[in-house]
Amino acid sequence: MQLVVKGDETALSTLIERYRERLYRLAYSLLGDSAAEDAVQETFIRLWTRARRYNPRHSLATWLYTLCCRRCYDELRRRRRHHEALMQLPENMTEVSSMEADELLVLLSQVTATLPPKQRIVYQLREVEGFGAEETATIARMTPEQVKANLWAARATVKEKLKQYGI
């Protein structure tokens, strides 16, 4: 990151390669469409243009996830009816027990896409990305108590919806 601050484009490329996929998963979990790629690109543009603002005492990953979350929240605010843009659960999935792992991941993705944005971001950061409670609170700009409440609600909703499919 110190090299990026000095304008080293090779160092920027290295960071992009290191974090692009993880940030894309996060953005896709929030936006659910092609806007996810735009959000990731904007995150790296902000990284480049705001590199001097980075505080090396804090985790670079946390800072990048925060930038990406803010960009995703901006996009969600721009969408007047963002719930309509989210994927819907399939109505005719009946044989969950015979699903292959890929199909199960798709179903889980579809279920989490129906969560409200705050629950979705907390669920994605804690359950999928493996961030701790404090880092999740920082990234999502919530208190630890809000993280805990949103995670509890998200888990309960996911569990209930998956139960409908016999999982």
Secondary structure, DSSP 4 states (H G I P E B T S, - for coil): -HHHHTT-HHHHHHHHHHHHHHHHHHHHHHH-STHHHHHHHHHHHHHHHTGGG--TTS-HHHHHHHHHHHHHHHHHHH-TTHHHHS----S----GGG--HHHHHHHHHHHHHTS-HHHHHHHIIIIIS---HHHHHHHHT--HHHHHHHHHHHHHHHHHHHHTTT-
